Amino acid sequence: MSLVPEEIRLRLPHIELAAQVYGPTDGIPVIALHGWLDNAATFARLAPKLRGLRIVAVDLAGHGHSAHRPPGAGYALWDYVHDVLLVAEQLDWPRFSLLGHSMGAIVSVLLAATFPERVQRLALIDGLVPPTIEADAAVATLAEALRGRLTLAAKRKPLYPSLERAAQVRQRGVGQVSFEAARLLAQRGLMPVEGGLTWRTDSRLTLATPMRLTMAHVQAFVTALSCPTRLVLAEQGLLAPREGLAELLRQTPITVECLPGGHHLHLDDEQGAQLVADCFNPFLSAP
């Protein structure tokens, strides 16, 4: 598979998204979804190692080179599900597989559970379900989120003198990454402004989530999965320590592979990307 992806624009009825495309035009259709505050470059090492696939790695709304949602709108997980369905419609893919990392894995699970007739296979990297709350915490959660919205206009994005400096900061962010991985994400995620560089990402993405699913909601989605699903867990990732994960997985036929590395094991280095590819190549190419 080519190391250099094709850049495309996807003009949906309500928003325009950017994407990077890997693989032959007649390859098995796969939509790839990145994690929170990342972009399509998260698949830069992995996608070229996946054989026989037509991979469309999307910059989710508000990320990378995609448009931001209009004023007053938010970034709920189910809005991303809607976007991905419209991406599939534009690509004329009635059925497709999903490759998701972190938040992208969560969106993939919601879509596959809700529209089982559309999703052929589900390949997940260190992501499965969102953080949950119970009903008695909903009031405080909503209050925190709305207070954040009220003060957002007074905040300014960070300014960096160089790509290297931005990559150093990203390296220490959520889901710590190698410098080379941070640099790949920063190359796609930065834009020039007066005085230096800043992130293209919509600032609203840093706000607290107004409403979270309960554990009962999460169980309903996970147990509704009917397509073959493989989850790669990173030994030093964000998902492995999650309370209740083992019990949740026992309720499903999801196959789990635990690999060495951190949350971005598929991007941190070539070795990690190859290990993930070795898990997904026979899985995604199976009939």
C-alpha positions in Angstrom: 0.0 0.0 0.0 1.3 3.5 -0.8 2.9 5.4 2.0 1.5 8.7 0.6 -2.3 9.0 1.0 -4.6 10.7 -1.4 -6.2 13.8 0.1 -10.0 14.1 -0.5 -12.9 16.4 0.6 -16.2 15.0 1.6 -19.0 17.5 1.2 -21.8 16.3 3.5 -25.2 18.1 3.6 -24.3 19.9 6.8 -20.4 20.0 6.9 -17.3 19.4 4.8 -14.8 16.8 6.1 -11.3 16.1 5.0 -9.9 12.6 4.6 -6.8 10.7 3.6 -7.2 7.6 1.4 -5.0 4.6 1.3 -5.0 1.4 -0.9 -6.4 0.2 -4.2 -9.7 1.5 -5.5 -11.1 -2.1 -5.5 -9.9 -2.8 -2.0 -12.2 -3.8 0.9 -13.9 -0.7 2.1 -12.8 0.6 5.5 -13.5 3.9 7.2 -10.9 4.8 9.8 -11.7 7.1 12.8 -9.1 8.8 15.0 -9.1 9.7 18.6 -10.1 12.9 20.5 -8.0 15.9 19.5 -6.0 13.8 17.0 -6.6 13.6 13.2 -6.3 11.2 10.2 -2.5 11.2 10.5 -2.9 8.8 13.4 -3.1 6.0 10.8 0.0 7.2 8.9 2.2 4.2 10.0 -0.6 1.6 10.3 -2.6 2.1 7.1 0.3 1.4 4.6 0.8 -2.0 6.4 -2.8 -3.1 5.9 -3.2 -5.1 2.7 -6.0 -5.2 0.2 -8.0 -2.5 1.8 -9.4 0.8 0.6 -9.0 2.9 3.8 -10.7 6.3 4.1 -9.2 7.9 7.2 -11.5 10.8 8.1 -10.6 14.0 10.0 -13.7 14.0 12.2 -15.6 17.3 12.5 -13.6 20.0 14.3 -10.3 18.1 13.9 -7.5 18.3 11.3 -8.5 19.8 8.0 -12.2 19.2 8.5 -14.7 22.1 9.1 -15.9 23.0 12.5 -19.5 22.7 13.5 -21.5 25.9 13.3 -21.9 28.2 16.3 -24.3 26.8 18.9 -23.6 23.2 17.9 -21.8 20.6 19.9 -19.7 17.5 19.4 -21.7 14.6 20.8 -20.6 11.1 19.9 -23.9 10.4 18.1 -23.3 13.4 15.9 -20.1 11.7 14.7 -22.0 8.5 14.1 -24.3 10.5 11.8 -21.4 12.1 10.0 -19.8 8.7 9.3 -23.0 7.3 7.9 -23.2 10.2 5.5 -19.5 9.6 4.6 -20.4 6.1 3.6 -23.3 7.4 1.6 -21.1 9.7 -0.3 -18.6 7.0 -0.9 -21.4 4.8 -2.1 -20.5 2.0 0.4 -23.6 0.1 1.5 -21.4 -2.0 3.7 -18.0 -1.3 5.1 -15.7 -2.1 8.0 -14.6 0.3 10.7 -11.1 0.9 12.1 -11.2 3.1 15.2 -8.7 4.3 17.7 -9.8 5.7 21.1 -12.8 8.0 20.6 -12.9 6.7 17.0 -13.3 3.2 18.4 -16.2 4.4 20.6 -17.9 6.0 17.6 -17.4 2.8 15.7 -19.1 0.7 18.4 -22.1 3.0 18.5 -22.5 2.9 14.7 -22.0 -0.9 14.4 -24.5 -1.6 17.2 -27.1 0.8 15.8 -26.7 -0.1 12.1 -25.6 -3.7 12.1 -26.6 -4.1 8.4 -24.0 -1.5 7.4 -20.9 -2.7 9.3 -19.0 -5.8 8.1 -16.2 -5.9 10.7 -15.0 -3.8 13.6 -11.3 -3.3 14.3 -10.7 -1.3 17.5 -7.4 0.1 19.0 -7.4 0.9 22.7 -11.0 2.1 22.7 -14.4 0.5 23.2 -16.8 2.6 25.3 -16.9 6.2 26.7 -16.4 7.1 30.3 -19.8 6.6 32.0 -21.7 8.2 34.9 -24.8 7.3 36.8 -27.9 9.3 36.9 -27.2 11.0 40.2 -24.1 12.7 38.7 -25.9 14.1 35.6 -26.8 17.5 37.2 -23.3 18.3 38.2 -21.9 17.1 34.8 -24.3 19.3 32.9 -23.5 22.3 35.1 -19.8 21.9 34.6 -20.1 21.7 30.8 -22.3 24.8 30.6 -20.0 26.8 32.8 -17.2 25.9 30.4 -19.2 27.1 27.4 -19.9 30.4 29.1 -16.2 31.1 29.6 -14.8 29.6 26.4 -14.9 32.9 24.5 -12.3 34.4 26.9 -9.8 31.6 26.3 -7.1 31.7 23.6 -5.4 28.8 21.8 -1.7 28.2 22.6 0.8 29.7 20.2 4.0 27.8 19.2 7.1 29.2 17.5 7.7 25.9 15.6 6.2 22.6 14.7 8.9 20.9 16.9 7.8 22.9 19.9 4.1 22.0 19.3 5.1 18.3 18.9 6.9 18.4 22.3 3.8 19.7 24.0 1.6 17.2 22.3 4.0 14.4 23.3 3.0 15.1 26.9 -0.7 15.4 26.3 -3.6 13.0 26.8 -2.4 9.5 25.8 1.3 10.4 25.7 3.0 9.7 22.4 6.5 9.4 21.0 8.0 12.5 19.6 7.7 11.2 16.0 4.1 10.3 16.5 3.4 13.8 18.0 5.2 15.3 15.0 3.0 13.4 12.5 -0.2 14.6 14.3 1.1 18.2 14.6 2.0 18.4 10.9 -1.7 17.8 10.1 -3.2 19.5 13.2 -1.4 22.9 13.1 -2.2 26.1 11.2 -0.1 29.3 10.7 -1.3 32.4 12.6 0.2 35.7 13.4 3.2 35.1 15.6 3.6 31.3 15.0 1.5 28.2 14.8 -1.6 27.0 16.7 -4.0 24.0 16.5 -6.7 23.8 13.9 -8.9 21.9 16.4 -12.1 23.5 17.4 -11.7 24.8 21.0 -15.2 23.5 21.9 -13.7 20.0 21.8 -11.9 20.7 25.0 -15.1 21.3 26.9 -16.6 18.8 29.3 -19.2 16.5 27.9 -22.7 17.7 28.9 -24.3 14.3 29.1 -22.6 10.9 29.5 -24.0 7.4 29.0 -24.7 5.3 32.0 -23.1 1.8 32.3 -26.5 0.3 31.4 -26.5 2.3 28.1 -22.9 1.2 27.4 -23.8 -2.5 28.0 -26.8 -2.2 25.7 -24.6 -0.9 22.8 -21.8 -3.4 23.4 -24.1 -6.5 23.7 -25.9 -5.3 20.5 -22.8 -5.8 18.4 -23.3 -8.6 15.9 -20.4 -8.2 13.5 -17.0 -9.8 14.1 -15.1 -7.5 16.4 -11.4 -7.4 17.4 -10.0 -5.2 20.1 -6.3 -4.4 20.4 -5.5 -3.4 24.0 -2.3 -1.5 24.8 -0.5 -2.8 27.9 0.3 0.8 28.9 -2.8 2.3 27.3 -5.8 4.1 28.7 -8.4 1.3 28.3 -6.7 -1.6 30.1 -7.1 -0.1 33.7 -10.8 0.7 33.2 -13.0 -0.7 36.0 -15.5 -3.2 34.8 -13.9 -3.7 31.3 -13.2 -7.4 31.8 -16.7 -8.0 32.9 -18.1 -6.1 30.0 -16.0 -8.0 27.5 -17.1 -11.3 29.0 -20.6 -10.5 27.9 -19.6 -10.3 24.2 -17.9 -12.3 21.5 -15.2 -9.6 21.0 -11.7 -11.1 20.5 -9.0 -9.2 22.4 -5.3 -9.0 21.7 -3.1 -7.3 24.3 0.1 -5.8 22.8 3.0 -3.9 24.3 3.0 -0.1 24.1 1.0 2.9 25.0 -2.3 4.4 23.9 -0.9 5.3 20.4 1.0 2.0 19.9 -0.1 2.0 16.3 1.6 5.3 15.7 4.5 5.6 18.2 6.9 3.5 16.1 7.1 1.1 13.1 7.3 -1.9 15.4 4.1 -1.1 17.2 2.3 -0.4 13.9 3.4 -3.7 12.5 2.2 -5.6 15.6 -1.2 -4.0 15.2 -1.2 -4.7 11.4 -0.4 -8.3 12.1 -3.6 -8.5 14.3 -5.8 -6.8 11.7 -4.6 -8.0 8.3 -6.2 -11.5 8.5 -9.2 -10.1 10.4 -10.1 -7.2 8.0 -9.4 -9.2 4.8 -11.5 -12.2 5.9 -14.7 -12.8 3.8 
